[in-house]
Amino acid sequence: MSFTPRAVVLLSGGLDSTTVLALAAAEGRHTHALSFGYGQRHAVELECARRQAARLGARAHEVVDLGHVGRLVAAATSLIKASPLAVPKDATPGLGAIPNTYVPARNTLFLAYALAWAEALDASEIWLGVNALDYSGYPDCRPEFIAAFQQLATLATRAGVEGRPITLRTPLLHLSKAQIVRAGHELAVDYADTISCYDPTGSLACGHCDSCTLRRQGFLQAELPDPTRYA
């Protein structure tokens, strides 16, 4: 009897993570989607995540309430609804200092939860949509971070020390946004039911934050219609 690998997939409801879920499913994984509510301005993305998990055949979809973390970091990041900081608009992504849309230790926390669930599920992989090309310069999206967490995952789990390490899969790490869009398009991803905006009005994207800029450029460079609904 053949064994189908299980995978935990971090799913925000945005373009990148939805593409990753589609890629994992296309590779024949039994996917288990994991999302987080942390007081983000763009919590509407969690509804997209719920629908995409069902659409793309996830065996389970868990949404973890990390609202307390949002309260702890609100003073340091504009992505939290309660933050006094404004989301930067009309800037050039990736240039200059790390923007205030960076959420302290967010991917470290998300991966820690994913690692715990993966080991409990006897899943061999964790898939996530970090990208080191078309992004805003966040330290927890860089290859060095992924390599370090991979080492931690091997050292800190029973599966790892017994020779069955849980592997981090980052298929978008070195892709441009246009390449990501094309990959999802080939898998018939419904990008109209994703939202990447940092500061949406309801379900409408602002069109001016870093994430909206990168998303718009991705569709333009991929020569595909952009289904995003802008305010």
C-alpha positions in Angstrom: 0.0 0.0 0.0 1.4 3.4 -1.0 1.8 6.1 1.6 0.7 9.7 0.9 2.9 12.2 2.7 1.1 14.6 5.0 2.0 18.3 5.0 1.1 21.3 7.2 0.7 24.4 5.0 0.8 27.9 6.5 -2.2 29.6 4.8 -2.9 33.3 5.3 -5.5 33.7 2.5 -3.2 35.8 0.4 -1.8 35.1 -3.1 1.5 33.5 -2.0 0.2 31.1 0.6 -2.8 30.0 -1.5 -0.3 29.2 -4.4 1.7 27.1 -2.0 -1.4 25.2 -0.9 -2.2 24.5 -4.5 1.4 23.4 -5.2 1.4 21.0 -2.2 -1.9 19.5 -3.3 -0.6 19.2 -6.9 2.4 17.2 -5.5 0.0 14.8 -4.0 0.3 15.8 -0.3 -2.5 15.4 2.2 -2.6 19.0 3.3 -3.5 20.4 6.7 -3.9 24.2 6.5 -2.9 26.4 9.4 -4.0 30.1 9.7 -3.6 32.7 12.5 -5.6 35.5 13.8 -3.3 38.0 15.5 -5.3 41.2 15.4 -4.2 42.0 11.9 -5.8 44.8 10.0 -6.4 42.4 7.1 -8.3 39.8 9.1 -10.7 39.5 6.1 -8.0 37.3 4.6 -9.0 34.5 7.1 -12.3 34.1 5.3 -10.4 33.7 2.0 -8.2 31.1 3.7 -11.2 29.2 4.9 -12.7 29.0 1.4 -9.3 28.2 -0.3 -8.6 25.4 2.2 -12.0 23.8 1.2 -11.5 24.5 -2.5 -8.0 23.0 -2.6 -8.9 19.9 -0.7 -7.2 20.5 2.7 -7.9 17.6 5.1 -8.2 20.1 7.9 -8.0 23.8 8.5 -7.2 25.3 11.9 -7.3 29.0 12.7 -5.2 29.8 15.8 -6.2 32.8 17.9 -3.0 34.8 18.7 -4.8 38.0 19.6 -2.7 38.3 22.7 0.4 38.5 20.5 -1.1 41.3 18.5 -1.5 43.3 21.8 2.1 42.7 22.7 3.5 43.9 19.4 1.0 46.6 18.4 3.4 49.4 19.2 6.0 48.0 16.9 4.0 47.1 13.7 1.4 48.9 11.6 -0.2 45.6 10.6 -2.0 45.3 13.9 -5.4 46.9 13.9 -4.8 48.5 17.3 -1.4 49.9 16.3 -0.9 53.7 16.4 1.4 53.4 13.3 0.1 54.0 9.8 0.7 51.5 7.0 3.2 53.0 4.5 1.7 53.8 1.1 3.2 54.4 -2.3 6.7 53.4 -1.3 9.1 51.2 -3.3 9.1 47.7 -1.7 12.5 46.3 -0.6 14.3 49.6 -0.6 15.6 51.3 2.5 14.9 50.1 6.1 12.7 47.3 7.0 9.2 48.8 6.9 6.9 49.0 10.0 4.7 46.4 8.4 7.1 43.8 9.7 5.5 41.9 12.6 8.1 41.0 15.3 8.9 37.2 15.2 5.7 36.4 13.3 7.1 33.6 11.1 9.0 32.2 14.1 5.8 31.9 16.0 3.8 30.6 13.0 6.4 27.9 12.3 6.6 26.9 15.9 2.9 26.1 15.9 3.2 24.4 12.5 6.1 22.3 13.8 4.1 21.1 16.8 1.1 20.2 14.6 3.2 18.5 12.0 4.9 16.3 14.6 1.5 15.4 16.1 0.1 14.5 12.7 3.3 12.6 11.7 3.6 15.0 8.8 6.9 15.0 7.0 6.7 18.6 5.7 5.8 22.2 6.5 5.1 24.3 3.4 5.2 28.1 3.6 5.1 31.0 1.1 8.1 33.1 2.1 9.8 34.9 -0.8 13.2 36.5 -0.9 12.9 38.4 -4.2 9.6 40.4 -4.5 9.1 41.2 -0.8 9.5 44.0 1.6 12.8 43.0 3.2 11.5 41.1 6.2 14.2 39.2 8.1 12.0 36.2 8.6 11.5 35.7 4.8 15.2 35.2 4.0 16.9 32.0 3.2 19.1 32.3 6.3 16.1 32.3 8.5 14.6 29.2 6.8 17.9 27.3 7.1 18.2 28.2 10.8 14.6 27.1 11.5 15.2 23.9 9.6 18.1 23.2 11.9 15.9 24.0 15.0 13.2 21.7 13.7 15.6 18.8 13.4 17.1 19.4 16.8 14.0 20.3 18.8 11.6 17.4 17.9 11.5 13.7 18.6 11.0 13.1 14.9 14.2 15.0 14.1 16.4 13.3 16.6 15.0 9.9 15.7 16.1 10.5 12.0 12.7 11.6 10.6 13.2 15.3 10.4 10.3 17.5 9.3 11.3 19.4 6.2 10.5 23.0 5.5 9.3 23.4 1.9 9.6 26.9 0.4 8.7 26.6 -3.3 8.4 30.4 -3.8 11.6 31.4 -2.1 13.5 32.4 -5.2 10.6 33.2 -7.6 9.5 36.6 -8.8 5.9 37.6 -8.1 5.2 37.1 -11.8 6.5 33.5 -11.7 4.3 32.9 -8.6 1.2 34.2 -10.4 2.0 32.1 -13.4 2.5 28.9 -11.3 -0.9 29.5 -9.6 -2.6 30.3 -12.9 -1.4 26.9 -14.3 -3.1 25.2 -11.3 -6.3 27.2 -11.7 -5.9 29.1 -8.4 -8.8 31.5 -7.9 -6.9 34.6 -7.1 -10.1 36.7 -7.0 -10.7 35.0 -3.7 -7.4 36.0 -2.1 -6.4 39.3 -0.6 -2.8 40.5 0.0 -3.5 44.1 1.1 -2.1 45.3 4.4 -4.8 47.9 4.9 -8.0 46.9 3.1 -11.4 48.5 3.4 -13.6 45.5 4.0 -12.7 43.1 1.2 -11.3 45.8 -1.1 -7.6 46.3 -1.4 -6.1 49.7 -0.9 -3.9 49.5 -4.0 -1.1 51.6 -2.4 0.7 49.5 0.3 3.8 47.4 -0.5 1.8 44.2 -0.8 -0.7 45.7 -3.3 2.2 47.2 -5.3 4.0 43.8 -5.6 0.8 42.0 -6.4 -0.2 44.4 -9.1 3.3 44.3 -10.6 3.2 40.5 -10.5 0.0 40.2 -12.6 1.2 42.9 -15.0 4.6 41.2 -15.6 2.9 37.8 -15.9 0.7 39.3 -18.6 -2.4 38.0 -16.8 -5.5 39.9 -15.7 -5.5 41.1 -12.1 -8.7 40.0 -10.4 -8.0 42.1 -7.3 -10.8 44.4 -6.3 -9.4 47.8 -5.3 -11.0 50.5 -3.2 
